Amino acid sequence: MNAVDSQIWDAVIVGGGAAGFFGAITCARLSAQPIQVLILEKARRVLGKVAISGGGRCNVTHHCFEPKRMALEHYPRGNKALIGPFHHFGVAETIRWFESRGMELKTEDDGRIFPTTDDSQTVIDCLQDAAQEFGVETRTGQGVKRLQKVGNGFELQLTTGGKINARSVLVATGGTRLSSSASLAEQTGHKLKPAVPSLFTFHVDDPRITGLQGLSVDPVEVSVVGESLESTGPLLITHRGFSGPAILKSSAWGARLLAARDYKFSLVVNWLPNRAVEERLMQLRGEAGKRQVRTLSPFEAIPKRLWRRLVRAAQIPDDCQWASLTVEARRALVEQLCRGQYEVRGKSTHKEEFVTCGGVPTDDVDMRTMESRICADLYFAGEILDIDGVTGGFNFQSAWTTGYLAGQAMADALGS
């Protein structure tokens, strides 16, 4: 493009991710008159996070249709602010939008919703086709390094050296862990909440789980010693420690307090929540008195290899039979099964699904329109807002919701 683009764009969307695309499509589609909408993406391809999410399947949203429950139970930050937006454009509206464009969806047992193709490219194609249909222009390899309010519009200085002008701007640059994502909001007068990782796994080096990667237990209850932070769900043992929904929920809800601890803390694991564990162990004295404790687990939920590790951790001899298990040994085994303590020493990113908390405070934004309360005609959507959800399609839902509301408000303002 030329160093200076003489055209004044009606709407420029900074960021070609889920929120940016949805905002651009909505703005162009709902405008009362033809308008010029431009998406600027600094990467060489758009919708990169959509491509890799859900193991390449794209977890579009979650099967939770009640707005208040959706917001309060699944969003550690921004939950109250999302209740109103979810009433206007929530899960039902998201499903209806994609299906109206011929994209079939399916709901899995855990509530996650995917395209029936199990291929994120289906979602990408759907969004790009819609953008093309409604005349949205997309430019890749062009980021924005400076955003300035000029008169009734904006001047955007590009990373390529050019400049463009716009009547309205939607910033949807993603999480603010990168300074480039945060800078545009800061340049327009916003003071951001500090960014810290939200979804991550726990590093645990412990002989009880060494070499057991791939084993999972469902459900498991985990809690952080010294904090009112606990969660329940499937737990997956990895080569670095613990992962799975129970861990990821804890990492999301405890993002800031765990960061403050430098990701070093004690984790209590209850492998058998809501089970009468000691009573069941006592029954085996009569039911299987001559069987060895290490070879007979009364709990199907516990994989055999993990069971043997926990028996050994309770210092029960390999040849000990159930009939000869002492009270002290039984209680030690209950401790390992229900109150085992594991030292966490660090974190890892959950696959490639980078999620951060922090960003533009929701108090700075009119959550009915996503317009800034500080800078007129400036809108925000997606993860740049101080909103983040647990794993399971919730972060995409907030992207669709905030993107839609921003696009709708921009269309209304441009048509007035």
N, C-alpha and C positions, 0 to 999 in steps of 0.2 A: 504493500500500500504506500501512498505518498506520505511524506513526512507530516503533512497536515491534511487531515480529512475535512474538507470544507462542509460536508454534510452535517446537519444537526440531527442527531438520532433522537427519536422520541423516548426510547428506553434502552439503556445499556445494562446488560447483566454481566457482572464481573464474577466469573466462575462457571465452568461448564460441567458441574456435577448434577446430582439429582435435584437439589433445591433450585439451582440456577435454571436448569432446563424446564422444570415444571413452572417456575415463575414466568419465564419467557413465553412458553406456550400459552399459558393462561392469559397473560397480558395481551398477546396478539389475537387470541381467539375471542376474548370478551370485549375488545375495544369496539366502540360504536362506529368507528370510522377506521379506514386503513391507516396503520401506523408502521413506523420503521423500528424494528426490534433487533438488537445485536447482542450476541453472546461472545464474550472475550474469555478465552481459556489459555493460561500460560503454558500448559503442557502440550505435547504434540497430539494428544487425543483427548476427546471429551469422555465424560462418564466413566473415568478410570476406576473409581471406587465401586460403581455398580458392577463392573466387569468381574472384580475379584471377590465380591461379598458372597457370603453363604457358600464358600467353596466353589465359586464359579456358577452358582445357581441363582443368586440374588434373592434374598429373603425380603420380598416386597413390603410386607406388613405383617400384622399379627391378628389373630381371630379374637379380638376383644372389642366389642361394639359399644360399650357403655363409656362415654367420654370421661366422666369423672374417675371411674375405676381405672381406665386406660392411663390417664395422666398420673394419678396419685400412686399407683402401685408399680409403675414401670419406668419412671423418670426421676432419678435422684436429684437432678437440678432442673428447674423450670416447670415442675409438675403443676403447681397451682395456676401458673400463667397459661398452661396449655389447655385447661378445661374448656374455656370459651372457644378457642380455635378449633378444638376437636368437635364441638357442637356444630360448627359451620362447615368443616371439611375434615371428616374423620375416616375411620377404617372403611365404613360402608361406602362412602363417596369415592375413596381411593379404588376399591374393588370395582365399583361401577364404572369409573373412568377408564381403567385399563381394559375391562371386559368390553366396554362400548367400542374400543378400538381393535377388537378381535383378539385380544390376548387372554387366553384361558388361564385360570388360576386354580390351585389346589391347596387344601388345608391339611397339614400333617397332624399327627396325633398330639404333638406338643403345642399346637396352635400356630405354628409358623406357616406363612402363606408364600408359596413359590409359583412361578409359571409352570404349567404342566410339562413344558419341554425340559425342565431342570437345567436351563441354559440362560445365563444372564444376558447373552446376546439378544435374546428375545425381548427383554426389557429395553435394552439399548436401541434396538431397531424400532420399537414402538415409539419411544421418545423422539428419536431422530426423524421418523416419518411424520410425526405430529408437528414438529418444528418446521419441517419443510412445507407441509401442507398449509401452515398458517403464516408462511413467509418470514420466519425467523432466520436471520443470517448468523452463521457461526464462524469465528476466526480462531484458529489454534496457534500456539506458539507466540501468543501476544498477551502478556500480563499487564497489569496496571501498577505503576510504581508511585504515582501521585494522583490524588483525587481532590479537586478544589472546587468549592462553590463559587460560581462566577455569575453575578446577576441572578436571573431566575433559573439558571441551569448549572451545569457542571462542565469542568474541563478535566479530561483524563489524560495524563502523560503515560505513554506506553513504555514497556521495557524494550521495545524495538526502536525507540527514539521518536516515534510519531505522537501526534496529539489528536484527540477527537472530542467532540462536544455532545452533550446530551441534555435533554429536558428533565429526565429522571434517571436514577441509578439504583439498581438492586445489587447489593454486595452479598455474594454467596460463595465466599472463598474457602469455606471449610473451617476446620479446627484452627485455633490460634496458636498452636504449638510452634508454628513457623512465623517469624517476624513479618514476612510479606503478607500473611493473611491478616495479621492484627493491624498493620500500619494504616490501611485505608480507613478503618473505623476510628483510629486514634487521630488521623489527620482531619477528621470532620468533627472533632470535639468529644469523642467518647472515651471514657476511662474504662478499660476492660478488666474483667475479673481474670486473675492469673490462670494460665493454662497448665493443667497437669493431666497425665494419662488417666483414662477412666476404665477401659476394659483391658485387663491384663491378667496373666497367669502368675502363680507363685513359685519361686525357686525354693525347693526343699531338698536337702541332702540328708537322707535318713535311711538307715539299713532296713527299716520296715517296708520301704517301698522301692528300694534300689532294684533295678532289673525287672520291675513289674509294669513297665510302660505299656499302655494299651488297655489295661484293666480298668473297668468302670464299676461303680456302685451307685444304685439309685433306689431310694433317696438317701442322701447324707446331709447331716446338719453340721455346719461349721460356724465357729465364732472366734473373734479376736480377743485375746486375753486383755483385760483392762479397758475394753471399749464395749459400748452397747451396739455391737455390729455382728449380726448373725444372718445366715441365709440357709435355705434348704433346697436341695435339688440333686441332679446327677453330679457325681464327681469323677473325673478322669485322671488317672495316674499317667504322667508323661516322663520322658527321660530327664526332664529338668525339675519335676515336682508335681504340682497339682494344677489341673485345669477343669473345664466343664462348667455348666451353668451355675452350680453352687458357688464356685470360686469367682466366676465372672460377675455374678450379682454382688458378691462381697466387695470386689474391686471397684465396681461402679458406685455403690452406695458409700463406700469408705475411701473414695479417691483422694480427698484432701487430707484426711487424718492419716492414711497410710503413707502418703507422700511426706507428711510432716515427720513420720517415723523413719524416713529414708528406706521404706519397705523392709524393715527389720522388726519382726514381731513374732509372738507365739500364737499358733493357731490350734484351737481345740477341735478335734474331729469326732463326731458321733456317727459311727458307721451304721448304726441301727436305731435311728430315732423312732420314738413312739412304740418301742418293743419292750416287752417284759423280759429283758435279757437274762438277769440273774435267775429268775424263776425257771426259765427254759434250761439253763445250764444245770440247775439242781435236778431237773427231771431226768437228765441223762444218766445220773448215777444208777437209777433203776432200769431205765430203758435200754441202755447200752453200756453197762458197767464194765465189761471186759474189753471194749473197744478203746483204742488209743485216742486221747484228746486231739492230737495233732492231725489225725486222719479222718475224724468225723466231726464235721461242722453241722450244727443244727439249723443254720441260717442259710437259705439258698441265695440270699442277696450278696453274701460275701464269697468272692471267688476262692477256690481252694488254696491257691498259692498265697493269697493275702492272709487267709485264715492261719496258715502255718506260720507266717511271719509274726502275726499278732500273738499266737500261742507262745512262740519262742521269746517274744518281747516281754511276755508275762512271766518269763523264767520257769516255764513248765517243762520238765524233762521230756524228750522225744518219746520215751517208752511209758509215760504216765498214762494210766487208764482212768476212765471217767469215775469208776468206783473209788479210786484212791486219791482223787483230786481233793486237796485240802481246802478249807474255807478261805485261807489266805490266798492260795493260788487262784481259786475261783474269783475272788474279788479283784485280784490283779488282772485277770482276763477281762472281767467286766470293765475295768478301768481302761484297758487298751481298746475295747470295742466301743465304749461309750464316751470316754473322756480322754482319748489319746492326745497328747500334746506334741506338736511338730513346730520346729523353728523355721520360720520363713526368712530367707536372706536374699531378697531381691525379687525382681519381676521380669517378665518377658511380654512382648506384645502378643495379643491373641491373634494368631495367624497373621493376616495382612490387613485386618480390619481396624485401622487406626481410629481411635475415638478419644477425644479429650473433653474434659469439662473446662469451663471458663469461657471467656469471650464477652460479647456485648451484653450488659445486664438487661434483663427483660423489663426492668423499670424504665429503661431509656427508650423503649419501643412501645408504640400503641399496638397491642397484641391483636386488635381487631383488623388492622391493616398492615402490620409489620413496618409502618413508617417510623422513622426516627423522631423522637420528641425534641431532639436537639437541632437537627438539620432537615429542613423541609425538602420533600421530594426525594429523600434518601431512604431506602428500604433495606431490610436485612432478612435473610432466610437461611435455614439450615444450621450447620454446626458452628458457624461464627457466633451465633447466639449462645448465651450461657444456658444451654439446654442439652441434656444428653440422656439417653435411655440405656437400659440393660440390653443384653444381646437377645435377639429374637424377632427382629424386624422393626423395632421401636424407633431406632434412629432414622431409618428411611421414612417411617410414617411422619415423624416431625418435619422431615425435609419436604415431603409432599404437602403437608398441611401449611407450613409457613410459606413455602413457595407459592402455593395456590393463592393464599390470602394476599401476599405481596403483589402477585400478578394481577389479581382482581382489583386491588386498590389502585395500582398504577393505571390500569385501563380506565377505571372510573375517572381518575384525576386528569388523564390526558384527553378524555372525551368531554370534559366539562368546560 
